[in-house]
Amino acid sequence: MLKAFHKFTNSLKSKGLNPKVLVNPANNYKYVYLKKVDDEQEAQTLFLTKLNNTYQDKLWILSLNNN
């Protein structure tokens, strides 16, 4: 599983993207993200434009509660 994870993130890097990793402490799941924003409208715009046409695969938005 770890090998596939590194292969995926390296693939993103080779496309000129800057992937980051978030680990959910509740379940230890790792999430790869390409952009962090604080504004819901900006997230929706990036989603609809496929990150300003820089990523053509499936995308989703993860909303986090930092409280």
N, C-alpha and C positions, 0 to 999 in steps of 0.2 A: 504494500500500500504506500509506504513512504517513497519508494522508487517512482511510482506513478505520480505522486504529489510533486516531486522534484522535476519530473519530466514535464508536467503541466506548467509549473511556474517558469521553467527555463524556456518553454515554448512561447509563453507570453512575453518574456524578456526579449526573445529573438525577434518579436514583432514590434519592438520599440516601446512596449508597455512597461510599467513599473509596478508589478504585483506586490501586495503586502499580505500578511497573514494575521488573522485574528483567531485566537483560541478561546472557545467558550469554556470557562472554568467549571461549569455545571456538568458538562459531559465530555470535555476534552476534545470536542470536534474542532477541526481546523477549517476556517473559511478563508478563501483567497478573495481579496477585493482589489479593485483597480482604482477606486476613487472614494474618498471620504468627504462628505459634505454635511453641513449643519442645517441646510434649508431643503424642505420637502420639494418645493417647486424646482430647485436646481437638480435634485435627484431625478425627478420625473423628466426634465428636459434632457439630461444625460442619458437616461434610459431610452427615451423616444428617438434620440439621434444616434443611438449605439455608441455612446461616449464620443460624440463629435466625429462619427465615422471612423473610429480607430479600432473598433472591435465588432466583428460581425456575427459572432456566435451568440448563444442564448445568454441573456442577462437577467438578473433579478435584483430587487432592492431589499436590503435587510435594514430594518429599523431597530435601533438599539436604545434601551432606556439606561442611561448612565447614572441613575439615582442610586 
